[in-house]
Amino acid sequence: MAGRKQVTVIGGGSSGMVAAISAARSGAEVVLLERMNRIGKKLLVTGNGRCNMTNANCELSRFHGGNRAVVASVLAQFPVRDTLVFFERLGIAWKTEEDGKIYPHSDQASAVLDVLRYELEQLKVAILVEAEVAAVCPESGAFALQLQDSREISASRVVLASGGRAGPQFGSNGSGYRLARSLGHRVIEPLPGIVSLRLDALFLPRLKGIKFVGSIQARSGGDVLRREVGEILFTDYGISGPPVLQVSRMVMAAMKRNTTPVVALDLFPDLELEQLDRTLKDRFAQQAHKPLDMGLVGLLNKRLIPVVLAQAGIHDTSRACAGLAAQERQQLSALLKDWSFNVTGSQSWHDAQVAAGGISLDEVNPATLESLRQPGFYLCGEVLDVDGDCGGFNLQWAWSSGWVAGRHAAEC
Ligand SMILES: Cc1cc2nc3c(=O)[nH]c(=O)nc-3n(C[C@H](O)[C@H](O)[C@H](O)COP(=O)(O)OP(=O)(O)OC[C@H]3O[C@@H](n4cnc5c(N)ncnc54)[C@H](O)[C@@H]3O)c2cc1C
């Protein structure tokens, strides 16, 4: 149709689908290019297949990365309530769970993808799959996009929604950083975020599979970075579980600053140190005749017992509980309240849920997400230097930034 803006969106993930819908609703002729054989692969696995689509407590403090003003401007233009109305109109009823996490009522991420796909079809968005953009070439006020297979597509406006590097098996292989760099953008080196941590301890394989509800405190150079409580899982390489994922971003950022971060586990977060020590004292008095390792059965996971005793410096576990010196018991109590490990790294991008880092927010217009380096080029989603906490914040950023970039690409 003569006079209609042609907007081409690179990447059919969460932000790209919403950018395409928003551009099409604003009157543009939209093409959505996706390198995988179908759009929305990552969306399908979000929230363990349930899609934690946003969060009722969407404060700015839950987002990390670059320029806060950009994040605030984008979230104000398409806040949580608008997101929920947007999805309700597409057919998604929703419910709120613990910590403000919002899920589709059907508990199906596939439902979210289905309604987005349906809307894209209704809006006649042209979807090209197996279409990986290899180069974006500005050409006299417009763009020529070169695909990996040598096809060429022209567009008056381009929205880069290629995601970061987390979960490359779902499509986001980091190629967007290269495309943005070719147009003069700066990329803050991305690190895996919301990811399990690798720890320095030879005994970890013996603890593999043990779960406990405890707290994790991440520290670096004497500073406390963050503390979280919840179910923690030992693995053969380190630790995982929701509280670990939540602190991982801070830990990885500390590693990037060349410090050796430490995580300290508290296996009894509801007890003060003195209370725990009193509990152990009473327990050992009551079971005075039992060997030490037996004296802890029922209080700690059985596989943990020899490891924590050894770590507390108590090696002869066959002696009776009555024979344990007060100082040894206090060492054990202290360990159970503050069991610290050096962090050696994280699991790979394959296991990470988000990229912390990305294209600098200082190079986009906060109101429109248009590039300040290349007019007509817009950016949204995880490819930018924004990452949220675990809990629906990353998808909210994808929806909000996709909406803003798509609308302005179509209207400006
Ligand atoms: C296992 C897992 C669970 C998660 N669960 C949640 C959750 O419950 N709640 C939450 O808020 N967040 C969750 N996240 C994070 C959230 O999914 C992402 O932050 C969000 O999907 C990012 O959206 P995006 O559109 O920016 O990128 P993506 O969803 O990664 O989409 C980018 C798309 O661009 C395509 N692409 C890349 N390069 C090119 C190119 N050159 N040409 C063409 N196409 C290209 C990719 O194939 C991909 O389809 C989870 C992530 C993972 C990995």
The ligand as an ORCA input file, in Angstrom:
! r2SCAN-3c Opt
* xyz 0 1
  C      14.640    -21.297     30.179
  C      14.208    -19.850     30.295
  C      13.127    -19.533     31.102
  C      12.737    -18.204     31.240
  N      11.635    -17.923     31.991
  C      11.224    -16.637     32.124
  C      10.040    -16.310     32.834
  O       9.285    -17.200     33.264
  N       9.737    -14.992     32.996
  C      10.513    -13.995     32.462
  O      10.189    -12.825     32.656
  N      11.604    -14.280     31.720
  C      11.960    -15.562     31.526
  N      13.061    -15.849     30.758
  C      13.753    -14.739     30.077
  C      12.939    -14.283     28.854
  O      12.495    -15.407     28.143
  C      13.782    -13.399     27.921
  O      14.296    -12.305     28.660
  C      12.951    -12.878     26.763
  O      12.462    -13.958     25.994
  C      13.782    -11.972     25.867
  O      13.001    -11.632     24.747
  P      13.718    -11.145     23.402
  O      12.626    -11.024     22.404
  O      14.542     -9.956     23.678
  O      14.714    -12.306     23.000
  P      14.416    -13.826     22.621
  O      13.177    -14.301     23.265
  O      15.677    -14.527     22.892
  O      14.125    -13.777     21.073
  C      15.106    -13.388     20.122
  C      14.728    -14.007     18.795
  O      15.540    -13.454     17.767
  C      15.965    -14.483     16.897
  N      17.220    -14.032     16.250
  C      18.413    -13.796     16.850
  N      19.300    -13.328     15.951
  C      18.645    -13.256     14.765
  C      19.051    -12.837     13.451
  N      20.282    -12.408     13.203
  N      18.142    -12.916     12.455
  C      16.871    -13.361     12.695
  N      16.448    -13.764     13.923
  C      17.328    -13.703     14.941
  C      16.151    -15.680     17.807
  O      16.108    -16.899     17.096
  C      14.984    -15.498     18.776
  O      13.815    -16.157     18.325
  C      13.466    -17.172     30.573
  C      14.537    -17.508     29.744
  C      14.904    -18.837     29.592
  C      16.066    -19.179     28.687
*
